[in-house]
Amino acid sequence: MRTCPKCNTRVVLHMAEALEDEEEVMKALSRRLMEIPPDASDLMLDEAREIIRQLSNLNLRWNIAALDDFIGERQRELRVGLRKN
């Protein structure tokens, strides 16, 4: 169940709706990750790590090979992993 954002009534959330939202979230996160330059500040690199973590978790459900490739490429370009050194 979830609350309708327009009328605040409790409604059943259909999986298709949730997946549509997830797809948009993945697109937005991917765009933000692309915007972070390799010479970014430590704060931005921390943000990149968090985005990579979120995208990796979302892709466990979707299993999109191109997204895995993109994540790996950005990790190499930014020289970041999921753990801080």
PyMOL Python script that loads the backbone (N, CA, C, O; Angstrom):
from pymol import cmd

cmd.read_pdbstr("""\
ATOM      1  N   MET A   1       0.832  -1.181   0.000  1.00  0.00           N
ATOM      2  CA  MET A   1       0.000   0.000   0.000  1.00  0.00           C
ATOM      3  C   MET A   1       0.880   1.249   0.000  1.00  0.00           C
ATOM      4  O   MET A   1       1.982   1.261   0.548  1.00  0.00           O
ATOM      5  N   ARG A   2       0.368   2.268  -0.616  1.00  0.00           N
ATOM      6  CA  ARG A   2       1.036   3.562  -0.590  1.00  0.00           C
ATOM      7  C   ARG A   2      -0.018   4.660  -0.583  1.00  0.00           C
ATOM      8  O   ARG A   2      -1.202   4.409  -0.809  1.00  0.00           O
ATOM      9  N   THR A   3       0.427   5.859  -0.324  1.00  0.00           N
ATOM     10  CA  THR A   3      -0.477   6.999  -0.286  1.00  0.00           C
ATOM     11  C   THR A   3      -0.424   7.718  -1.626  1.00  0.00           C
ATOM     12  O   THR A   3       0.650   8.014  -2.149  1.00  0.00           O
ATOM     13  N   CYS A   4      -1.597   7.991  -2.167  1.00  0.00           N
ATOM     14  CA  CYS A   4      -1.691   8.733  -3.425  1.00  0.00           C
ATOM     15  C   CYS A   4      -1.180  10.150  -3.189  1.00  0.00           C
ATOM     16  O   CYS A   4      -1.625  10.811  -2.251  1.00  0.00           O
ATOM     17  N   PRO A   5      -0.242  10.637  -4.031  1.00  0.00           N
ATOM     18  CA  PRO A   5       0.289  11.986  -3.832  1.00  0.00           C
ATOM     19  C   PRO A   5      -0.727  13.094  -4.096  1.00  0.00           C
ATOM     20  O   PRO A   5      -0.533  14.224  -3.647  1.00  0.00           O
ATOM     21  N   LYS A   6      -1.802  12.791  -4.813  1.00  0.00           N
ATOM     22  CA  LYS A   6      -2.799  13.816  -5.135  1.00  0.00           C
ATOM     23  C   LYS A   6      -3.912  13.908  -4.097  1.00  0.00           C
ATOM     24  O   LYS A   6      -4.270  15.001  -3.659  1.00  0.00           O
ATOM     25  N   CYS A   7      -4.460  12.752  -3.703  1.00  0.00           N
ATOM     26  CA  CYS A   7      -5.626  12.792  -2.814  1.00  0.00           C
ATOM     27  C   CYS A   7      -5.353  12.220  -1.422  1.00  0.00           C
ATOM     28  O   CYS A   7      -6.236  12.238  -0.565  1.00  0.00           O
ATOM     29  N   ASN A   8      -4.152  11.718  -1.192  1.00  0.00           N
ATOM     30  CA  ASN A   8      -3.728  11.168   0.100  1.00  0.00           C
ATOM     31  C   ASN A   8      -4.512   9.944   0.553  1.00  0.00           C
ATOM     32  O   ASN A   8      -4.516   9.634   1.745  1.00  0.00           O
ATOM     33  N   THR A   9      -5.178   9.236  -0.365  1.00  0.00           N
ATOM     34  CA  THR A   9      -5.847   7.992   0.015  1.00  0.00           C
ATOM     35  C   THR A   9      -4.865   6.841  -0.120  1.00  0.00           C
ATOM     36  O   THR A   9      -3.913   6.913  -0.896  1.00  0.00           O
ATOM     37  N   ARG A  10      -5.103   5.777   0.643  1.00  0.00           N
ATOM     38  CA  ARG A  10      -4.249   4.601   0.587  1.00  0.00           C
ATOM     39  C   ARG A  10      -4.645   3.769  -0.632  1.00  0.00           C
ATOM     40  O   ARG A  10      -5.819   3.443  -0.809  1.00  0.00           O
ATOM     41  N   VAL A  11      -3.680   3.430  -1.462  1.00  0.00           N
ATOM     42  CA  VAL A  11      -3.938   2.653  -2.671  1.00  0.00           C
ATOM     43  C   VAL A  11      -2.914   1.530  -2.775  1.00  0.00           C
ATOM     44  O   VAL A  11      -1.857   1.574  -2.147  1.00  0.00           O
ATOM     45  N   VAL A  12      -3.241   0.542  -3.565  1.00  0.00           N
ATOM     46  CA  VAL A  12      -2.333  -0.571  -3.797  1.00  0.00           C
ATOM     47  C   VAL A  12      -1.288  -0.131  -4.823  1.00  0.00           C
ATOM     48  O   VAL A  12      -1.622   0.438  -5.862  1.00  0.00           O
ATOM     49  N   LEU A  13      -0.038  -0.401  -4.517  1.00  0.00           N
ATOM     50  CA  LEU A  13       1.042  -0.085  -5.451  1.00  0.00           C
ATOM     51  C   LEU A  13       1.256  -1.294  -6.351  1.00  0.00           C
ATOM     52  O   LEU A  13       1.549  -2.390  -5.873  1.00  0.00           O
ATOM     53  N   HIS A  14       1.111  -1.093  -7.622  1.00  0.00           N
ATOM     54  CA  HIS A  14       1.354  -2.165  -8.580  1.00  0.00           C
ATOM     55  C   HIS A  14       2.841  -2.218  -8.903  1.00  0.00           C
ATOM     56  O   HIS A  14       3.495  -1.181  -9.014  1.00  0.00           O
ATOM     57  N   MET A  15       3.362  -3.404  -9.051  1.00  0.00           N
ATOM     58  CA  MET A  15       4.785  -3.583  -9.318  1.00  0.00           C
ATOM     59  C   MET A  15       5.206  -2.834 -10.583  1.00  0.00           C
ATOM     60  O   MET A  15       6.309  -2.290 -10.633  1.00  0.00           O
ATOM     61  N   ALA A  16       4.359  -2.796 -11.590  1.00  0.00           N
ATOM     62  CA  ALA A  16       4.711  -2.091 -12.829  1.00  0.00           C
ATOM     63  C   ALA A  16       4.980  -0.615 -12.559  1.00  0.00           C
ATOM     64  O   ALA A  16       5.896  -0.035 -13.141  1.00  0.00           O
ATOM     65  N   GLU A  17       4.193  -0.008 -11.686  1.00  0.00           N
ATOM     66  CA  GLU A  17       4.410   1.397 -11.340  1.00  0.00           C
ATOM     67  C   GLU A  17       5.740   1.579 -10.631  1.00  0.00           C
ATOM     68  O   GLU A  17       6.482   2.520 -10.912  1.00  0.00           O
ATOM     69  N   ALA A  18       6.034   0.677  -9.714  1.00  0.00           N
ATOM     70  CA  ALA A  18       7.288   0.762  -8.969  1.00  0.00           C
ATOM     71  C   ALA A  18       8.475   0.606  -9.905  1.00  0.00           C
ATOM     72  O   ALA A  18       9.480   1.300  -9.754  1.00  0.00           O
ATOM     73  N   LEU A  19       8.368  -0.290 -10.861  1.00  0.00           N
ATOM     74  CA  LEU A  19       9.468  -0.514 -11.796  1.00  0.00           C
ATOM     75  C   LEU A  19       9.658   0.683 -12.725  1.00  0.00           C
ATOM     76  O   LEU A  19      10.788   1.014 -13.085  1.00  0.00           O
ATOM     77  N   GLU A  20       8.564   1.330 -13.113  1.00  0.00           N
ATOM     78  CA  GLU A  20       8.680   2.535 -13.929  1.00  0.00           C
ATOM     79  C   GLU A  20       9.444   3.611 -13.167  1.00  0.00           C
ATOM     80  O   GLU A  20      10.315   4.280 -13.725  1.00  0.00           O
ATOM     81  N   ASP A  21       9.115   3.771 -11.900  1.00  0.00           N
ATOM     82  CA  ASP A  21       9.812   4.752 -11.076  1.00  0.00           C
ATOM     83  C   ASP A  21      11.290   4.401 -10.954  1.00  0.00           C
ATOM     84  O   ASP A  21      12.148   5.281 -11.022  1.00  0.00           O
ATOM     85  N   GLU A  22      11.584   3.124 -10.776  1.00  0.00           N
ATOM     86  CA  GLU A  22      12.961   2.679 -10.643  1.00  0.00           C
ATOM     87  C   GLU A  22      13.768   2.982 -11.907  1.00  0.00           C
ATOM     88  O   GLU A  22      14.927   3.389 -11.831  1.00  0.00           O
ATOM     89  N   GLU A  23      13.151   2.782 -13.050  1.00  0.00           N
ATOM     90  CA  GLU A  23      13.826   3.050 -14.317  1.00  0.00           C
ATOM     91  C   GLU A  23      14.202   4.530 -14.418  1.00  0.00           C
ATOM     92  O   GLU A  23      15.305   4.868 -14.847  1.00  0.00           O
ATOM     93  N   GLU A  24      13.283   5.400 -14.021  1.00  0.00           N
ATOM     94  CA  GLU A  24      13.566   6.839 -14.050  1.00  0.00           C
ATOM     95  C   GLU A  24      14.659   7.209 -13.051  1.00  0.00           C
ATOM     96  O   GLU A  24      15.500   8.062 -13.336  1.00  0.00           O
ATOM     97  N   VAL A  25      14.650   6.576 -11.892  1.00  0.00           N
ATOM     98  CA  VAL A  25      15.682   6.817 -10.886  1.00  0.00           C
ATOM     99  C   VAL A  25      17.049   6.409 -11.440  1.00  0.00           C
ATOM    100  O   VAL A  25      18.030   7.135 -11.277  1.00  0.00           O
ATOM    101  N   MET A  26      17.112   5.252 -12.094  1.00  0.00           N
ATOM    102  CA  MET A  26      18.384   4.789 -12.660  1.00  0.00           C
ATOM    103  C   MET A  26      18.892   5.758 -13.730  1.00  0.00           C
ATOM    104  O   MET A  26      20.090   6.032 -13.801  1.00  0.00           O
ATOM    105  N   LYS A  27      17.999   6.267 -14.546  1.00  0.00           N
ATOM    106  CA  LYS A  27      18.397   7.228 -15.574  1.00  0.00           C
ATOM    107  C   LYS A  27      18.949   8.503 -14.940  1.00  0.00           C
ATOM    108  O   LYS A  27      19.984   9.016 -15.364  1.00  0.00           O
ATOM    109  N   ALA A  28      18.256   9.009 -13.927  1.00  0.00           N
ATOM    110  CA  ALA A  28      18.694  10.241 -13.263  1.00  0.00           C
ATOM    111  C   ALA A  28      20.042  10.033 -12.571  1.00  0.00           C
ATOM    112  O   ALA A  28      20.923  10.889 -12.658  1.00  0.00           O
ATOM    113  N   LEU A  29      20.206   8.901 -11.885  1.00  0.00           N
ATOM    114  CA  LEU A  29      21.480   8.620 -11.219  1.00  0.00           C
ATOM    115  C   LEU A  29      22.612   8.486 -12.241  1.00  0.00           C
ATOM    116  O   LEU A  29      23.721   8.970 -12.014  1.00  0.00           O
ATOM    117  N   SER A  30      22.331   7.842 -13.340  1.00  0.00           N
ATOM    118  CA  SER A  30      23.348   7.680 -14.389  1.00  0.00           C
ATOM    119  C   SER A  30      23.766   9.027 -14.970  1.00  0.00           C
ATOM    120  O   SER A  30      24.948   9.273 -15.211  1.00  0.00           O
ATOM    121  N   ARG A  31      22.784   9.892 -15.190  1.00  0.00           N
ATOM    122  CA  ARG A  31      23.106  11.231 -15.708  1.00  0.00           C
ATOM    123  C   ARG A  31      23.972  11.999 -14.712  1.00  0.00           C
ATOM    124  O   ARG A  31      24.946  12.646 -15.096  1.00  0.00           O
ATOM    125  N   ARG A  32      23.611  11.922 -13.435  1.00  0.00           N
ATOM    126  CA  ARG A  32      24.392  12.625 -12.402  1.00  0.00           C
ATOM    127  C   ARG A  32      25.805  12.063 -12.320  1.00  0.00           C
ATOM    128  O   ARG A  32      26.763  12.821 -12.172  1.00  0.00           O
ATOM    129  N   LEU A  33      25.943  10.757 -12.413  1.00  0.00           N
ATOM    130  CA  LEU A  33      27.267  10.138 -12.366  1.00  0.00           C
ATOM    131  C   LEU A  33      28.115  10.582 -13.556  1.00  0.00           C
ATOM    132  O   LEU A  33      29.324  10.767 -13.417  1.00  0.00           O
ATOM    133  N   MET A  34      27.496  10.753 -14.719  1.00  0.00           N
ATOM    134  CA  MET A  34      28.229  11.221 -15.904  1.00  0.00           C
ATOM    135  C   MET A  34      28.739  12.645 -15.714  1.00  0.00           C
ATOM    136  O   MET A  34      29.772  13.010 -16.276  1.00  0.00           O
ATOM    137  N   GLU A  35      28.033  13.449 -14.935  1.00  0.00           N
ATOM    138  CA  GLU A  35      28.401  14.855 -14.737  1.00  0.00           C
ATOM    139  C   GLU A  35      29.616  15.033 -13.828  1.00  0.00           C
ATOM    140  O   GLU A  35      30.223  16.103 -13.823  1.00  0.00           O
ATOM    141  N   ILE A  36      29.977  14.020 -13.072  1.00  0.00           N
ATOM    142  CA  ILE A  36      31.084  14.149 -12.122  1.00  0.00           C
ATOM    143  C   ILE A  36      32.406  13.952 -12.863  1.00  0.00           C
ATOM    144  O   ILE A  36      32.647  12.880 -13.418  1.00  0.00           O
ATOM    145  N   PRO A  37      33.269  14.977 -12.877  1.00  0.00           N
ATOM    146  CA  PRO A  37      34.524  14.891 -13.615  1.00  0.00           C
ATOM    147  C   PRO A  37      35.577  14.076 -12.857  1.00  0.00           C
ATOM    148  O   PRO A  37      35.505  13.955 -11.634  1.00  0.00           O
ATOM    149  N   PRO A  38      36.549  13.521 -13.576  1.00  0.00           N
ATOM    150  CA  PRO A  38      37.604  12.739 -12.928  1.00  0.00           C
ATOM    151  C   PRO A  38      38.418  13.529 -11.898  1.00  0.00           C
ATOM    152  O   PRO A  38      38.949  12.946 -10.952  1.00  0.00           O
ATOM    153  N   ASP A  39      38.519  14.843 -12.074  1.00  0.00           N
ATOM    154  CA  ASP A  39      39.299  15.661 -11.146  1.00  0.00           C
ATOM    155  C   ASP A  39      38.410  16.309 -10.075  1.00  0.00           C
ATOM    156  O   ASP A  39      38.726  17.381  -9.559  1.00  0.00           O
ATOM    157  N   ALA A  40      37.303  15.647  -9.752  1.00  0.00           N
ATOM    158  CA  ALA A  40      36.330  16.184  -8.798  1.00  0.00           C
ATOM    159  C   ALA A  40      36.894  16.201  -7.380  1.00  0.00           C
ATOM    160  O   ALA A  40      37.856  15.503  -7.062  1.00  0.00           O
ATOM    161  N   SER A  41      36.268  17.014  -6.547  1.00  0.00           N
ATOM    162  CA  SER A  41      36.650  17.100  -5.135  1.00  0.00           C
ATOM    163  C   SER A  41      36.307  15.787  -4.429  1.00  0.00           C
ATOM    164  O   SER A  41      35.560  14.961  -4.954  1.00  0.00           O
ATOM    165  N   ASP A  42      36.860  15.612  -3.240  1.00  0.00           N
ATOM    166  CA  ASP A  42      36.580  14.409  -2.457  1.00  0.00           C
ATOM    167  C   ASP A  42      35.090  14.276  -2.155  1.00  0.00           C
ATOM    168  O   ASP A  42      34.554  13.169  -2.133  1.00  0.00           O
ATOM    169  N   LEU A  43      34.432  15.393  -1.927  1.00  0.00           N
ATOM    170  CA  LEU A  43      33.000  15.379  -1.640  1.00  0.00           C
ATOM    171  C   LEU A  43      32.216  14.832  -2.841  1.00  0.00           C
ATOM    172  O   LEU A  43      31.305  14.020  -2.677  1.00  0.00           O
ATOM    173  N   MET A  44      32.574  15.279  -4.033  1.00  0.00           N
ATOM    174  CA  MET A  44      31.895  14.796  -5.238  1.00  0.00           C
ATOM    175  C   MET A  44      32.223  13.328  -5.497  1.00  0.00           C
ATOM    176  O   MET A  44      31.376  12.573  -5.975  1.00  0.00           O
ATOM    177  N   LEU A  45      33.460  12.923  -5.179  1.00  0.00           N
ATOM    178  CA  LEU A  45      33.821  11.517  -5.356  1.00  0.00           C
ATOM    179  C   LEU A  45      33.058  10.628  -4.372  1.00  0.00           C
ATOM    180  O   LEU A  45      32.714   9.491  -4.692  1.00  0.00           O
ATOM    181  N   ASP A  46      32.800  11.152  -3.183  1.00  0.00           N
ATOM    182  CA  ASP A  46      31.949  10.426  -2.234  1.00  0.00           C
ATOM    183  C   ASP A  46      30.540  10.275  -2.802  1.00  0.00           C
ATOM    184  O   ASP A  46      29.914   9.223  -2.669  1.00  0.00           O
ATOM    185  N   GLU A  47      30.057  11.329  -3.427  1.00  0.00           N
ATOM    186  CA  GLU A  47      28.741  11.272  -4.067  1.00  0.00           C
ATOM    187  C   GLU A  47      28.742  10.227  -5.179  1.00  0.00           C
ATOM    188  O   GLU A  47      27.783   9.470  -5.332  1.00  0.00           O
ATOM    189  N   ALA A  48      29.832  10.193  -5.957  1.00  0.00           N
ATOM    190  CA  ALA A  48      29.944   9.207  -7.025  1.00  0.00           C
ATOM    191  C   ALA A  48      29.902   7.790  -6.463  1.00  0.00           C
ATOM    192  O   ALA A  48      29.237   6.919  -7.023  1.00  0.00           O
ATOM    193  N   ARG A  49      30.606   7.559  -5.364  1.00  0.00           N
ATOM    194  CA  ARG A  49      30.576   6.234  -4.722  1.00  0.00           C
ATOM    195  C   ARG A  49      29.158   5.844  -4.316  1.00  0.00           C
ATOM    196  O   ARG A  49      28.733   4.706  -4.516  1.00  0.00           O
ATOM    197  N   GLU A  50      28.436   6.801  -3.746  1.00  0.00           N
ATOM    198  CA  GLU A  50      27.064   6.538  -3.320  1.00  0.00           C
ATOM    199  C   GLU A  50      26.174   6.244  -4.525  1.00  0.00           C
ATOM    200  O   GLU A  50      25.348   5.333  -4.474  1.00  0.00           O
ATOM    201  N   ILE A  51      26.332   6.994  -5.589  1.00  0.00           N
ATOM    202  CA  ILE A  51      25.543   6.758  -6.803  1.00  0.00           C
ATOM    203  C   ILE A  51      25.866   5.379  -7.371  1.00  0.00           C
ATOM    204  O   ILE A  51      24.963   4.644  -7.772  1.00  0.00           O
ATOM    205  N   ILE A  52      27.137   5.032  -7.405  1.00  0.00           N
ATOM    206  CA  ILE A  52      27.547   3.719  -7.909  1.00  0.00           C
ATOM    207  C   ILE A  52      26.930   2.619  -7.058  1.00  0.00           C
ATOM    208  O   ILE A  52      26.462   1.612  -7.590  1.00  0.00           O
ATOM    209  N   ARG A  53      26.925   2.802  -5.747  1.00  0.00           N
ATOM    210  CA  ARG A  53      26.326   1.806  -4.856  1.00  0.00           C
ATOM    211  C   ARG A  53      24.835   1.652  -5.156  1.00  0.00           C
ATOM    212  O   ARG A  53      24.322   0.536  -5.244  1.00  0.00           O
ATOM    213  N   GLN A  54      24.147   2.788  -5.314  1.00  0.00           N
ATOM    214  CA  GLN A  54      22.704   2.745  -5.586  1.00  0.00           C
ATOM    215  C   GLN A  54      22.416   2.091  -6.929  1.00  0.00           C
ATOM    216  O   GLN A  54      21.529   1.243  -7.035  1.00  0.00           O
ATOM    217  N   LEU A  55      23.170   2.487  -7.963  1.00  0.00           N
ATOM    218  CA  LEU A  55      22.957   1.900  -9.287  1.00  0.00           C
ATOM    219  C   LEU A  55      23.236   0.404  -9.278  1.00  0.00           C
ATOM    220  O   LEU A  55      22.500  -0.371  -9.889  1.00  0.00           O
ATOM    221  N   SER A  56      24.290  -0.001  -8.592  1.00  0.00           N
ATOM    222  CA  SER A  56      24.619  -1.426  -8.515  1.00  0.00           C
ATOM    223  C   SER A  56      23.494  -2.203  -7.840  1.00  0.00           C
ATOM    224  O   SER A  56      23.118  -3.283  -8.297  1.00  0.00           O
ATOM    225  N   ASN A  57      22.961  -1.657  -6.761  1.00  0.00           N
ATOM    226  CA  ASN A  57      21.855  -2.319  -6.059  1.00  0.00           C
ATOM    227  C   ASN A  57      20.602  -2.406  -6.930  1.00  0.00           C
ATOM    228  O   ASN A  57      19.939  -3.442  -6.967  1.00  0.00           O
ATOM    229  N   LEU A  58      20.283  -1.321  -7.626  1.00  0.00           N
ATOM    230  CA  LEU A  58      19.112  -1.342  -8.502  1.00  0.00           C
ATOM    231  C   LEU A  58      19.298  -2.340  -9.640  1.00  0.00           C
ATOM    232  O   LEU A  58      18.351  -3.010 -10.053  1.00  0.00           O
ATOM    233  N   ASN A  59      20.514  -2.430 -10.134  1.00  0.00           N
ATOM    234  CA  ASN A  59      20.763  -3.315 -11.273  1.00  0.00           C
ATOM    235  C   ASN A  59      20.763  -4.790 -10.874  1.00  0.00           C
ATOM    236  O   ASN A  59      20.760  -5.659 -11.745  1.00  0.00           O
ATOM    237  N   LEU A  60      20.767  -5.083  -9.588  1.00  0.00           N
ATOM    238  CA  LEU A  60      20.616  -6.476  -9.167  1.00  0.00           C
ATOM    239  C   LEU A  60      19.262  -7.019  -9.620  1.00  0.00           C
ATOM    240  O   LEU A  60      19.143  -8.200  -9.948  1.00  0.00           O
ATOM    241  N   ARG A  61      18.232  -6.150  -9.638  1.00  0.00           N
ATOM    242  CA  ARG A  61      16.906  -6.559 -10.092  1.00  0.00           C
ATOM    243  C   ARG A  61      16.824  -6.540 -11.622  1.00  0.00           C
ATOM    244  O   ARG A  61      16.253  -7.449 -12.223  1.00  0.00           O
ATOM    245  N   TRP A  62      17.385  -5.520 -12.244  1.00  0.00           N
ATOM    246  CA  TRP A  62      17.225  -5.323 -13.681  1.00  0.00           C
ATOM    247  C   TRP A  62      18.220  -6.138 -14.506  1.00  0.00           C
ATOM    248  O   TRP A  62      17.893  -6.591 -15.603  1.00  0.00           O
ATOM    249  N   ASN A  63      19.420  -6.325 -13.987  1.00  0.00           N
ATOM    250  CA  ASN A  63      20.458  -7.097 -14.672  1.00  0.00           C
ATOM    251  C   ASN A  63      20.715  -6.574 -16.093  1.00  0.00           C
ATOM    252  O   ASN A  63      20.630  -7.324 -17.066  1.00  0.00           O
ATOM    253  N   ILE A  64      21.028  -5.289 -16.192  1.00  0.00           N
ATOM    254  CA  ILE A  64      21.305  -4.652 -17.478  1.00  0.00           C
ATOM    255  C   ILE A  64      22.816  -4.644 -17.683  1.00  0.00           C
ATOM    256  O   ILE A  64      23.545  -3.966 -16.959  1.00  0.00           O
ATOM    257  N   ALA A  65      23.280  -5.400 -18.673  1.00  0.00           N
ATOM    258  CA  ALA A  65      24.717  -5.533 -18.912  1.00  0.00           C
ATOM    259  C   ALA A  65      25.352  -4.177 -19.233  1.00  0.00           C
ATOM    260  O   ALA A  65      26.456  -3.889 -18.772  1.00  0.00           O
ATOM    261  N   ALA A  66      24.668  -3.349 -20.014  1.00  0.00           N
ATOM    262  CA  ALA A  66      25.218  -2.040 -20.377  1.00  0.00           C
ATOM    263  C   ALA A  66      25.379  -1.149 -19.142  1.00  0.00           C
ATOM    264  O   ALA A  66      26.321  -0.360 -19.071  1.00  0.00           O
ATOM    265  N   LEU A  67      24.486  -1.264 -18.188  1.00  0.00           N
ATOM    266  CA  LEU A  67      24.595  -0.480 -16.959  1.00  0.00           C
ATOM    267  C   LEU A  67      25.784  -0.963 -16.134  1.00  0.00           C
ATOM    268  O   LEU A  67      26.514  -0.153 -15.563  1.00  0.00           O
ATOM    269  N   ASP A  68      25.979  -2.271 -16.071  1.00  0.00           N
ATOM    270  CA  ASP A  68      27.165  -2.806 -15.388  1.00  0.00           C
ATOM    271  C   ASP A  68      28.441  -2.277 -16.032  1.00  0.00           C
ATOM    272  O   ASP A  68      29.381  -1.889 -15.339  1.00  0.00           O
ATOM    273  N   ASP A  69      28.468  -2.265 -17.364  1.00  0.00           N
ATOM    274  CA  ASP A  69      29.634  -1.752 -18.093  1.00  0.00           C
ATOM    275  C   ASP A  69      29.853  -0.275 -17.782  1.00  0.00           C
ATOM    276  O   ASP A  69      30.982   0.155 -17.548  1.00  0.00           O
ATOM    277  N   PHE A  70      28.770   0.499 -17.782  1.00  0.00           N
ATOM    278  CA  PHE A  70      28.850   1.929 -17.491  1.00  0.00           C
ATOM    279  C   PHE A  70      29.391   2.179 -16.091  1.00  0.00           C
ATOM    280  O   PHE A  70      30.255   3.035 -15.895  1.00  0.00           O
ATOM    281  N   ILE A  71      28.881   1.429 -15.117  1.00  0.00           N
ATOM    282  CA  ILE A  71      29.334   1.585 -13.731  1.00  0.00           C
ATOM    283  C   ILE A  71      30.827   1.288 -13.631  1.00  0.00           C
ATOM    284  O   ILE A  71      31.572   2.045 -13.008  1.00  0.00           O
ATOM    285  N   GLY A  72      31.263   0.192 -14.240  1.00  0.00           N
ATOM    286  CA  GLY A  72      32.679  -0.168 -14.214  1.00  0.00           C
ATOM    287  C   GLY A  72      33.557   0.872 -14.879  1.00  0.00           C
ATOM    288  O   GLY A  72      34.639   1.191 -14.385  1.00  0.00           O
ATOM    289  N   GLU A  73      33.089   1.403 -16.006  1.00  0.00           N
ATOM    290  CA  GLU A  73      33.839   2.435 -16.729  1.00  0.00           C
ATOM    291  C   GLU A  73      33.993   3.697 -15.888  1.00  0.00           C
ATOM    292  O   GLU A  73      35.080   4.268 -15.802  1.00  0.00           O
ATOM    293  N   ARG A  74      32.885   4.132 -15.263  1.00  0.00           N
ATOM    294  CA  ARG A  74      32.947   5.346 -14.431  1.00  0.00           C
ATOM    295  C   ARG A  74      33.821   5.126 -13.198  1.00  0.00           C
ATOM    296  O   ARG A  74      34.516   6.045 -12.764  1.00  0.00           O
ATOM    297  N   GLN A  75      33.794   3.914 -12.626  1.00  0.00           N
ATOM    298  CA  GLN A  75      34.662   3.629 -11.482  1.00  0.00           C
ATOM    299  C   GLN A  75      36.129   3.778 -11.885  1.00  0.00           C
ATOM    300  O   GLN A  75      36.930   4.349 -11.146  1.00  0.00           O
ATOM    301  N   ARG A  76      36.468   3.261 -13.058  1.00  0.00           N
ATOM    302  CA  ARG A  76      37.859   3.378 -13.534  1.00  0.00           C
ATOM    303  C   ARG A  76      38.224   4.835 -13.828  1.00  0.00           C
ATOM    304  O   ARG A  76      39.299   5.300 -13.449  1.00  0.00           O
ATOM    305  N   GLU A  77      37.322   5.551 -14.506  1.00  0.00           N
ATOM    306  CA  GLU A  77      37.599   6.951 -14.854  1.00  0.00           C
ATOM    307  C   GLU A  77      37.759   7.831 -13.620  1.00  0.00           C
ATOM    308  O   GLU A  77      38.633   8.696 -13.569  1.00  0.00           O
ATOM    309  N   LEU A  78      36.905   7.599 -12.630  1.00  0.00           N
ATOM    310  CA  LEU A  78      36.932   8.420 -11.418  1.00  0.00           C
ATOM    311  C   LEU A  78      37.897   7.866 -10.371  1.00  0.00           C
ATOM    312  O   LEU A  78      38.183   8.511  -9.362  1.00  0.00           O
ATOM    313  N   ARG A  79      38.384   6.673 -10.632  1.00  0.00           N
ATOM    314  CA  ARG A  79      39.274   5.974  -9.694  1.00  0.00           C
ATOM    315  C   ARG A  79      38.624   5.838  -8.323  1.00  0.00           C
ATOM    316  O   ARG A  79      39.230   6.136  -7.294  1.00  0.00           O
ATOM    317  N   VAL A  80      37.377   5.381  -8.337  1.00  0.00           N
ATOM    318  CA  VAL A  80      36.650   5.141  -7.090  1.00  0.00           C
ATOM    319  C   VAL A  80      36.092   3.729  -7.102  1.00  0.00           C
ATOM    320  O   VAL A  80      35.796   3.162  -8.154  1.00  0.00           O
ATOM    321  N   GLY A  81      35.959   3.192  -5.933  1.00  0.00           N
ATOM    322  CA  GLY A  81      35.296   1.918  -5.758  1.00  0.00           C
ATOM    323  C   GLY A  81      34.139   2.121  -4.818  1.00  0.00           C
ATOM    324  O   GLY A  81      33.715   3.251  -4.576  1.00  0.00           O
ATOM    325  N   LEU A  82      33.636   1.054  -4.299  1.00  0.00           N
ATOM    326  CA  LEU A  82      32.547   1.175  -3.351  1.00  0.00           C
ATOM    327  C   LEU A  82      33.070   1.442  -1.952  1.00  0.00           C
ATOM    328  O   LEU A  82      32.305   1.824  -1.067  1.00  0.00           O
ATOM    329  N   ARG A  83      34.352   1.248  -1.744  1.00  0.00           N
ATOM    330  CA  ARG A  83      34.955   1.515  -0.436  1.00  0.00           C
ATOM    331  C   ARG A  83      35.905   2.688  -0.534  1.00  0.00           C
ATOM    332  O   ARG A  83      36.553   2.903  -1.558  1.00  0.00           O
ATOM    333  N   LYS A  84      35.977   3.451   0.562  1.00  0.00           N
ATOM    334  CA  LYS A  84      36.957   4.536   0.628  1.00  0.00           C
ATOM    335  C   LYS A  84      38.331   3.935   0.894  1.00  0.00           C
ATOM    336  O   LYS A  84      38.446   2.951   1.624  1.00  0.00           O
ATOM    337  N   ASN A  85      39.350   4.507   0.321  1.00  0.00           N
ATOM    338  CA  ASN A  85      40.721   4.030   0.583  1.00  0.00           C
ATOM    339  C   ASN A  85      41.299   4.701   1.785  1.00  0.00           C
ATOM    340  O   ASN A  85      42.440   4.427   2.156  1.00  0.00           O
TER     341      ASN A  85
END
""", "prot")
cmd.dss("prot")
cmd.show_as("cartoon", "prot")
cmd.util.cbc("prot")
cmd.orient("prot")
